[in-house]
Amino acid sequence: MTVSTLDLALVEEATKKSGLIWVRGAGADRALWHAWVDGAAHVVGDGPGEQPFPGLADGAAAEVTVRSKDKGGRLVAWTATVRELAPRGEEWQAAVAELKGKRLNAPDSEAMTERWARECRLLRLEPESVRSDLPDGSLAAAPLGSPATTRRAVPAALPKLLLKRKKAARG
């Protein structure tokens, strides 16, 4: 299935401007930082100190949701084909050049690309189709039950009681 030029332009523009994309593979949803290079989103991870992306495998499909950077709402959702890039190849080098500039707080900024080549996976998420049936709801999962409670307001009389105790202790 091919993506129309207009749909691809929408996916590209939204994905480039978004700091994170939500990706659902065979595993759980993940918010991933990325770079848009040569018509696809690229993500690096699955290594020590990098973002995990379980469930994303070479040749598999993934659902990508792009959110607005300023408002946080969904802009576009698209289906991607996942392709793992071989370390140090031409495509890998181009993607890593972009990703390197977007990696914040790297512990080893000088040797980061070598570490990525040795210990991480670089995935290319190529748009296959754009979803036109975006849901109206938030899709947020309900919080799990917990015995924890929210702190309640201080009773109005408490400051007076505490002040009396201080006076009594002094006098």
N, C-alpha and C positions, 0 to 999 in steps of 0.2 A: 504494500500500500504506500502510495506517495502522498506527501503533504503538499497542499497547494501553496503557491508563492505567497499569497496573502496570509495564510495560516502560519507559514514558516517565519514570515516577517514579524508577526505578532509574538510567536514563541521566542524568537531570537531577541527582540527588543525587551520583552518582559523579563526574560531570563538573564540577560546582560545586566539589567538595572537592579535585579533582586540580589540581596546579599546571601540569601539562603534559598534552597529549593527543598521541597518535601518529596522524598522518594520512597515509594513502596515497592519492594520486590517480593520475594517469597517469604521474607521475614517481616519484622515490624517496620512501621513508618520511621523514617529518619530525616532530620533536618541536616542538610549537608551544604558546606560552603563549596564553591565551584568556580570554574572559569568557562566562558563560552569561547570556543576556538573552532574555526573551520566548520561551522554549521552544526555543532553539537556541544552539550554541556560535558565538562570533564571534572571528575572528582578523584582525589587521591586519599588513600587511607588504608585501613585494615593492617596497620603496622603499629609498633610501639609509639605511643604519644600522638597518634593521628586518629582521625574520626573513624569509627567502625561503620561498616555497611554490610551486615549479615544479610543473606538472602539475595544479594546481587551477584549473579554469575554470568560468565561470558556466554553470549548467545541467548540469554533469557530476556524476558520483557519486564519493564518497570513502569509504574505510573508516576508521573512527575507533576507536582502542583507548584505553581509559581505564585508567590505572594508579593504584594506591594511593599516596597521598602519603607515607605513613610506611613501608610495606614495599616499594613499587616493583613489586609483582606486578599482573598484569592483573585488573581488576574486571569490565569489560564491554566488548564490542565492538559497534559499530553502524554501519550504512550510512547515509550522509548525502547529501542533495542539496545541492550547492554553489550559492549565489546571491550574486552580487556586489551590494553596496548602493551606490546612487548617493551621492556625497559631498554632505553637508549636508542630506540628506533627514531625515524624522522618525525612521525606523528607524536611520539612520546616526548621528544625534545621540544616541539612547538607548544604542546600542552603544558609541560613543566615550566617553560619560560613564563607563561601567563599565571599559572598557579603559584609560582614562587613569590610573585609580587603580592598575592592576596593572602598568603599564609601569615597569620598574626601570631606573635609571641612564640616563634620557633626557637627551641632550645639550642639549635645548631645551624644558624642561618647560612653559614659558609659551606657546610658539608651536607645541607639538607637534601639536595638533589641526588647525591650519591646514596644517602640513606634511603630515600624513596626508591631508588633503583634496586637496592639490596633487599629491603624489608617490607615494602608496601605494594599495593596494587593501584594502577591508574586505569580508571574506567571511562569509556566514552559512551555517553547516553545520546543516541541519535534519534531525533523525532521521527515517529512513524505515522501518527495520527493525532489530531487535536480533538479533545472532548468538547462537545457542544452542550452536554447535559449536566452542567454544574449544579450541584444540590443547593437548595436555598438555606439549609441549616448550617450550623457551625462545624459539624462532624467531630467536635471535641468529645473525648471520652469523659464519662462521669467520674468524678474523683472516687477513689476507693474509700470504704468506710474506715473510720478511725475513732479511737476513744479520745483523741485530742480535742480540745475546745478552744474557742476564741476567748481571749481575755475580756472580762466584763469591766464595765465602768466602775470607778471607785465610788462607794456610797457617799452621798453629800455630807453626812455627819462625821465621817472618818477624820478629816483634817482637824476638826474641833476636839475630837476625842484624843488624838495624838498630842495636840497642843496642851491639853489638860494634864496628860501623863508627864510631859516634860516639866511642867510647872510643879507638879507634885513631887517629882524626883529631885528638883532643885531645892524645894522649900521644906 
